[in-house]
Amino acid sequence: MRKTLLRLGVTCLLFGMAGMANAQEKEAKLHTYVMEKPYDVQKILPPEGKKVKNVILMIGDGMSLMHVYSAWTANRGKLYLDNCQYVGLSKTYCADKLITDSGAGGTAIAIGQKTNYHYVGVDVNGNPQPSLITLAKQNGLSAGVAVTCRLWDATPADFCCHNVDRDNEYAIIADYVNCGADYVVGGGAEKFVNRPDGRDIFKELEAKGYQIARSWEECQALKGGKIFAVTEPKDTPLPAERGSRLADSALKGMNLMDKNEKGFFMMIEGSQLDDYGHFNDLDLLMQETHDFDRTVGKVFEWAAKDGETLVIVTADHETGGLTLVDGNLQKGEIQCRFSTTSHSGVMVPVYAFGPGSENFSGMYENADIFHKIVKLLNLNK
C-alpha cells in the first residue's frame, strides 16, 4: 500500500513538474524588438472639402490594434496613422466560421457580403459577385491594385477574381484576364506562364490591352495606359530589401488613375504583415508594419493635397494573437508574446482620413465598409 501511494505521489509530482516546465516554457517565449532608427512623422492636415472623388482602401493583412500600438511604441510614440480623423472597429467573422481568413475577410470588404471561409470574390453559394473594382469600372472610374504578395494570394484575388477555394491558384490567376482593373502591381509571375493548362496569361493580358512589366524598373518606365506589373516570381522582397516599393507602386497608380475626371478606386495591401504574424517573427512583423505606416503617410500626403480623396486603412483579420506585455517608449523597445500561429477573432481597426471619413467611426460589420464606399462614390450596382 505504501509503495502504491509512493508511486502515485511520485507520478503526481512528475506530472506537476512537467506542467510547470511547460508553463514556464510558454511564459519564456518572449519576443523583444528594439527599433534602432525611428523615422520622423509629420503632421498632415486633412482637406477641408466634402466631395469624395477617389477612394483609396489600404489593408494591412492581419493587422490589429496591438500591431499598431506595438509599432507606435517602437517608433517612440508616433505613426503616420496618428493623422487619421476617425477610427472605427470592424467585425471580421465570416459566414461559416468565427475565425475568418483573408479570403472571406477580404471578400466581405470587396463585395459587401460575408462569405464562407477560403472563398474569394463569391457569395456563400459560390456565385461570383461584382467587387469594388468591378463597380468602379462599370461606373466610369479607374481602378487599381498594388500589393506586396503574389497575385494569387487571397486579398488581391478578393477584389479581382472569383473562386470557392483560395488555393485554386492557377484558376485565380487566369481570372485576372477579365478583372478589368487599369493598374495591377504584385508578385507571382511563376503561375502566369508554364501552367498545367498551357495558357500564357501574360499574352492574354496583352491581348486585352495591358502593358506587361516583369520588373519594377519596367513598371516605372511606363507612363500611361493599362499596366499589369508582376515583378517577382512569388512575393516581393523583405521590407529592408525592397525599400519604398509599396509606397512607390501606390503613388504611381494614384497619379496615373487621377487623370480620370470621374475618379478612381484603389486597393493597396501591406501583405506580409500576415506572413510574419503566422511565423511569430516580431522583428519582420514590425519592419513590415512600419513600411505599411510610411506608405500610409505618403498616401495621406497625396490625399491632403488632392482634397477630394478619402483614405480608409483597415485589416481583414488579426494574425498571431499578438500581445504587447512590456517595453520602453523612450528606447523604442517592445516585448511581445504571440498566442497562435494562425488567426484570432478580435475586431480590427478602421482608420479614415479625408472627406467622408466621419462615416467610418463606430462599430460595424466588415461588409459595411463596401456599402459605405459605394454610397460615397455614388456607384450604381
C-alpha positions as CSV (number, residue, x, y, z in Angstrom):
1,M,0.0,0.0,0.0
2,R,2.8,2.4,0.9
3,K,4.6,1.6,-2.3
4,T,1.5,2.3,-4.3
5,L,1.0,5.6,-2.6
6,L,4.6,6.4,-3.1
7,R,4.4,5.6,-6.8
8,L,1.2,7.7,-7.0
9,G,2.9,10.6,-5.2
10,V,6.0,10.5,-7.5
11,T,3.8,10.3,-10.6
12,C,1.8,13.4,-9.5
13,L,5.0,15.2,-8.7
14,L,6.4,14.4,-12.1
15,F,3.2,15.5,-13.8
16,G,3.2,18.6,-11.8
17,M,6.8,19.4,-12.6
18,A,6.2,18.7,-16.3
19,G,3.2,21.1,-16.2
20,M,5.2,23.8,-14.5
21,A,8.0,23.3,-17.0
22,N,5.5,23.6,-19.9
23,A,4.0,26.7,-18.4
24,Q,7.5,28.2,-17.8
25,E,8.5,27.3,-21.4
26,K,5.4,29.1,-22.7
27,E,6.0,32.0,-20.4
28,A,9.6,32.2,-21.6
29,K,8.6,32.7,-25.3
30,L,9.0,36.5,-25.0
31,H,9.9,38.3,-28.2
32,T,11.8,41.6,-27.9
33,Y,12.3,44.2,-30.6
34,V,14.1,47.5,-30.5
35,M,13.8,50.0,-33.3
36,E,17.3,51.4,-33.6
37,K,16.5,54.2,-36.1
38,P,13.0,55.6,-35.7
39,Y,11.6,57.6,-38.5
40,D,10.1,61.1,-38.4
41,V,6.4,61.6,-38.7
42,Q,4.9,64.9,-40.0
43,K,1.5,66.3,-39.1
44,I,-0.7,66.1,-42.1
45,L,-3.7,68.4,-42.1
46,P,-6.9,66.9,-43.7
47,P,-8.5,68.6,-46.6
48,E,-11.5,70.9,-45.8
49,G,-13.7,69.9,-48.8
50,K,-16.6,67.5,-48.6
51,K,-16.6,66.0,-52.1
52,V,-15.4,62.4,-52.5
53,K,-14.0,61.7,-55.9
54,N,-11.5,59.0,-55.2
55,V,-11.3,56.3,-52.5
56,I,-8.1,54.5,-51.5
57,L,-8.6,51.4,-49.4
58,M,-5.4,50.3,-47.6
59,I,-5.4,46.8,-46.0
60,G,-2.7,45.7,-43.5
61,D,-3.2,42.0,-43.8
62,G,-3.5,40.5,-40.3
63,M,-3.1,43.9,-38.6
64,S,-4.8,44.6,-35.2
65,L,-4.8,47.4,-32.8
66,M,-2.0,45.6,-30.9
67,H,0.2,45.6,-34.1
68,V,-0.4,49.3,-34.5
69,Y,0.3,50.2,-30.9
70,S,3.4,48.0,-30.8
71,A,4.7,49.7,-33.9
72,W,3.8,53.1,-32.4
73,T,5.8,52.3,-29.2
74,A,8.8,51.0,-31.2
75,N,8.8,54.3,-33.2
76,R,9.0,56.3,-30.0
77,G,5.3,57.1,-29.9
78,K,4.5,58.3,-33.4
79,L,3.0,56.9,-36.6
80,Y,1.5,58.4,-39.7
81,L,-1.7,56.7,-38.7
82,D,-2.0,59.2,-35.9
83,N,-3.1,61.7,-38.6
84,C,-6.4,59.8,-39.2
85,Q,-9.6,61.8,-38.4
86,Y,-11.9,58.9,-37.4
87,V,-11.4,55.4,-36.0
88,G,-13.9,52.5,-36.1
89,L,-13.9,48.8,-35.4
90,S,-14.8,46.1,-37.9
91,K,-16.2,42.6,-37.0
92,T,-14.3,40.1,-39.1
93,Y,-16.2,36.7,-38.6
94,C,-17.2,35.0,-41.8
95,A,-20.4,33.2,-42.8
96,D,-19.5,29.7,-41.7
97,K,-16.7,30.3,-39.1
98,L,-16.0,32.6,-36.2
99,I,-12.3,33.0,-37.1
100,T,-12.0,34.2,-40.7
101,D,-9.2,34.1,-43.3
102,S,-8.0,36.6,-45.9
103,G,-10.3,35.0,-48.4
104,A,-13.6,35.5,-46.6
105,G,-12.4,38.6,-44.7
106,G,-11.3,40.5,-47.7
107,T,-14.2,39.3,-49.8
108,A,-16.7,40.8,-47.3
109,I,-15.0,44.2,-47.9
110,A,-14.7,43.7,-51.6
111,I,-18.3,42.6,-52.4
112,G,-20.3,43.7,-49.4
113,Q,-21.4,40.3,-48.3
114,K,-20.0,37.9,-45.7
115,T,-19.0,34.6,-47.4
116,N,-17.6,31.2,-46.5
117,Y,-14.1,30.5,-45.3
118,H,-11.5,30.3,-48.1
119,Y,-13.9,31.8,-50.7
120,V,-12.7,34.7,-52.8
121,G,-15.0,37.1,-54.7
122,V,-18.1,34.9,-54.4
123,D,-21.1,34.7,-52.2
124,V,-22.0,31.8,-49.8
125,N,-23.4,29.8,-52.8
126,G,-20.3,30.2,-54.8
127,N,-21.8,32.8,-57.2
128,P,-19.3,35.5,-58.5
129,Q,-20.2,39.0,-57.2
130,P,-19.1,42.4,-58.5
131,S,-16.3,43.9,-56.4
132,L,-15.5,47.5,-55.8
133,I,-13.0,47.2,-58.7
134,T,-15.8,46.0,-61.0
135,L,-18.3,48.6,-59.8
136,A,-15.8,51.4,-60.2
137,K,-15.1,50.4,-63.8
138,Q,-18.8,50.0,-64.6
139,N,-19.4,53.5,-63.4
140,G,-16.6,55.0,-65.5
141,L,-14.0,55.3,-62.7
142,S,-10.5,53.9,-62.9
143,A,-9.5,51.1,-60.6
144,G,-6.2,49.6,-59.4
145,V,-4.5,47.2,-57.0
146,A,-0.9,47.3,-55.5
147,V,0.3,44.6,-53.1
148,T,3.5,43.1,-51.8
149,C,2.3,39.5,-52.2
150,R,1.8,37.0,-55.1
151,L,-1.3,37.9,-57.0
152,W,-2.9,34.5,-56.4
153,D,-3.0,35.3,-52.7
154,A,-6.4,35.9,-51.2
155,T,-6.6,39.7,-50.7
156,P,-5.9,40.8,-54.3
157,A,-8.0,37.8,-55.5
158,D,-10.9,39.0,-53.4
159,F,-11.1,42.2,-55.5
160,C,-10.2,40.8,-58.9
161,C,-11.2,37.1,-59.1
162,H,-13.8,34.5,-58.2
163,N,-13.3,31.1,-56.7
164,V,-14.7,28.9,-53.9
165,D,-11.2,27.9,-52.9
166,R,-8.3,30.4,-52.5
167,D,-5.9,27.5,-53.0
168,N,-7.0,27.1,-56.7
169,E,-4.1,29.3,-57.6
170,Y,-3.9,28.7,-61.4
171,A,-7.6,29.3,-61.8
172,I,-7.4,32.5,-59.7
173,I,-4.5,33.9,-61.8
174,A,-6.5,33.1,-65.0
175,D,-9.3,35.3,-63.7
176,Y,-7.2,38.4,-63.9
177,V,-7.7,38.4,-67.7
178,N,-11.2,39.5,-67.1
179,C,-10.6,41.7,-64.0
180,G,-10.8,45.0,-65.8
181,A,-8.5,46.9,-63.4
182,D,-6.4,49.6,-65.0
183,Y,-3.4,49.2,-62.8
184,V,-2.2,46.0,-61.1
185,V,1.2,45.5,-59.3
186,G,2.2,42.4,-57.3
187,G,4.2,39.2,-57.5
188,G,3.5,35.7,-58.5
189,A,4.8,35.5,-62.1
190,E,5.5,31.8,-61.9
191,K,1.8,30.9,-62.3
192,F,1.2,33.2,-65.3
193,V,3.3,31.0,-67.6
194,N,4.4,27.4,-67.8
195,R,1.0,26.4,-66.5
196,P,-0.6,22.9,-66.5
197,D,-3.3,24.2,-68.9
198,G,-0.7,25.6,-71.3
199,R,-2.0,29.1,-71.2
200,D,0.2,32.2,-71.2
201,I,-1.7,34.7,-69.1
202,F,0.7,37.5,-69.9
203,K,-0.1,37.1,-73.6
204,E,-3.8,37.0,-72.8
205,L,-3.5,40.2,-70.8
206,E,-1.6,41.9,-73.7
207,A,-4.4,41.0,-76.0
208,K,-6.7,42.8,-73.5
209,G,-4.7,46.0,-74.0
210,Y,-2.3,45.7,-71.0
211,Q,1.3,46.7,-71.0
212,I,3.2,44.0,-69.1
213,A,6.1,44.8,-66.8
214,R,8.1,41.9,-65.4
215,S,10.3,44.1,-63.1
216,W,9.7,47.2,-61.0
217,E,12.1,49.1,-63.3
218,E,10.0,48.2,-66.3
219,C,6.9,49.3,-64.5
220,Q,8.5,52.7,-63.6
221,A,9.3,53.3,-67.2
222,L,5.6,53.0,-68.3
223,K,4.0,56.5,-68.5
224,G,0.3,55.7,-69.1
225,G,-2.3,53.2,-70.3
226,K,-3.3,50.0,-68.7
227,I,-0.4,48.4,-66.7
228,F,-0.1,44.9,-65.3
229,A,3.2,44.6,-63.4
230,V,4.2,41.2,-62.0
231,T,7.7,42.0,-60.7
232,E,8.7,38.8,-58.8
233,P,8.2,35.0,-59.2
234,K,6.4,35.0,-55.8
235,D,6.3,37.7,-53.1
236,T,8.2,41.0,-53.3
237,P,11.4,41.1,-51.3
238,L,11.7,41.6,-47.5
239,P,11.0,45.2,-46.2
240,A,14.6,46.0,-45.7
241,E,15.5,44.9,-49.2
242,R,12.6,46.4,-51.2
243,G,12.9,49.9,-49.8
244,S,9.8,52.1,-50.6
245,R,8.4,49.8,-53.2
246,L,4.9,49.6,-51.8
247,A,4.6,53.4,-51.5
248,D,6.2,54.0,-54.9
249,S,3.8,51.5,-56.6
250,A,0.8,53.0,-54.8
251,L,1.8,56.6,-55.8
252,K,2.4,55.6,-59.4
253,G,-1.0,54.1,-59.7
254,M,-2.7,57.0,-58.0
255,N,-1.0,59.5,-60.2
256,L,-1.9,57.6,-63.4
257,M,-5.6,57.0,-62.4
258,D,-6.0,60.6,-61.2
259,K,-6.1,61.6,-64.9
260,N,-9.7,60.2,-65.0
261,E,-12.0,63.1,-64.3
262,K,-14.6,60.7,-62.8
263,G,-12.2,59.5,-60.1
264,F,-10.7,56.1,-59.1
265,F,-10.8,53.3,-56.5
266,M,-7.6,51.7,-55.4
267,M,-6.8,48.9,-53.0
268,I,-3.3,48.9,-51.5
269,E,-2.2,46.0,-49.3
270,G,0.7,45.6,-46.9
271,S,0.5,41.8,-47.5
272,Q,3.3,40.3,-45.5
273,L,2.2,41.5,-42.1
274,D,0.1,38.3,-42.2
275,D,3.1,36.1,-43.0
276,Y,5.2,37.3,-40.2
277,G,2.3,37.0,-37.8
278,H,2.0,33.4,-38.8
279,F,5.7,32.9,-38.3
280,N,5.6,34.7,-34.9
281,D,8.6,36.8,-36.2
282,L,8.3,40.1,-34.3
283,D,11.3,41.7,-36.0
284,L,10.0,41.3,-39.5
285,L,6.4,42.0,-38.4
286,M,7.5,45.4,-37.1
287,Q,9.5,46.1,-40.2
288,E,6.5,45.3,-42.4
289,T,4.1,47.3,-40.1
290,H,6.4,50.4,-40.2
291,D,6.8,50.1,-44.0
292,F,3.0,50.0,-44.3
293,D,2.7,53.0,-42.0
294,R,5.2,55.0,-44.1
295,T,3.1,54.1,-47.1
296,V,0.1,55.4,-45.3
297,G,1.9,58.6,-44.7
298,K,2.7,59.0,-48.5
299,V,-0.9,58.3,-49.3
300,F,-2.3,60.7,-46.7
301,E,0.0,63.4,-48.0
302,W,-1.2,62.9,-51.6
303,A,-4.8,62.8,-50.5
304,A,-4.4,66.0,-48.4
305,K,-3.1,67.9,-51.5
306,D,-5.7,66.4,-53.8
307,G,-8.6,67.4,-51.5
308,E,-11.2,65.0,-52.9
309,T,-9.7,61.7,-51.8
310,L,-10.9,59.5,-48.9
311,V,-8.3,57.1,-47.5
312,I,-9.5,54.1,-45.4
313,V,-7.0,51.9,-43.6
314,T,-8.1,48.6,-42.1
315,A,-7.4,44.9,-41.9
316,D,-9.1,41.7,-43.0
317,H,-8.4,39.9,-39.7
318,E,-5.8,39.6,-36.9
319,T,-2.8,37.2,-37.2
320,G,-0.7,35.8,-34.4
321,G,-2.6,36.8,-31.4
322,L,0.0,39.5,-30.7
323,T,0.1,40.9,-27.1
324,L,2.4,43.8,-26.0
325,V,3.4,42.8,-22.4
326,D,6.2,45.3,-21.7
327,G,8.6,47.7,-23.3
328,N,10.2,51.1,-23.1
329,L,8.7,54.0,-25.1
330,Q,11.8,56.2,-24.8
331,K,14.1,53.4,-26.1
332,G,11.7,52.1,-28.7
333,E,11.7,48.6,-27.1
334,I,8.7,46.3,-27.2
335,Q,8.3,42.9,-25.5
336,C,5.5,40.8,-27.0
337,R,4.0,37.4,-27.0
338,F,2.1,35.5,-29.7
339,S,-0.8,33.2,-28.7
340,T,-1.2,31.5,-32.0
341,T,0.5,30.9,-35.4
342,S,-2.9,31.3,-37.0
343,H,-5.6,34.0,-36.9
344,S,-7.6,35.2,-33.9
345,G,-11.1,36.5,-33.6
346,V,-10.6,40.1,-32.5
347,M,-12.2,43.1,-34.2
348,V,-9.8,45.1,-36.3
349,P,-9.4,48.9,-36.5
350,V,-10.7,51.1,-39.4
351,Y,-8.9,54.5,-39.8
352,A,-10.3,57.2,-42.1
353,F,-8.7,60.4,-43.5
354,G,-10.2,62.9,-45.8
355,P,-13.8,63.8,-47.0
356,G,-16.4,61.3,-45.8
357,S,-14.2,59.9,-43.1
358,E,-16.8,60.6,-40.4
359,N,-18.8,57.7,-41.9
360,F,-16.3,55.2,-40.6
361,S,-16.5,55.8,-36.8
362,G,-18.3,53.3,-34.6
363,M,-18.5,49.5,-34.6
364,Y,-19.9,47.6,-37.7
365,E,-19.6,44.6,-39.9
366,N,-16.6,44.3,-42.3
367,A,-19.1,44.1,-45.2
368,D,-20.4,47.6,-44.3
369,I,-17.1,49.1,-45.5
370,F,-18.1,48.1,-49.0
371,H,-21.5,49.8,-48.7
372,K,-20.1,53.0,-47.2
373,I,-17.6,53.3,-50.2
374,V,-20.3,52.5,-52.7
375,K,-22.5,55.3,-51.3
376,L,-19.7,57.8,-51.1
377,L,-18.6,57.2,-54.7
378,N,-22.2,57.1,-55.8
379,L,-21.7,53.8,-57.6
380,N,-24.6,52.1,-59.3
381,K,-24.7,48.4,-58.8
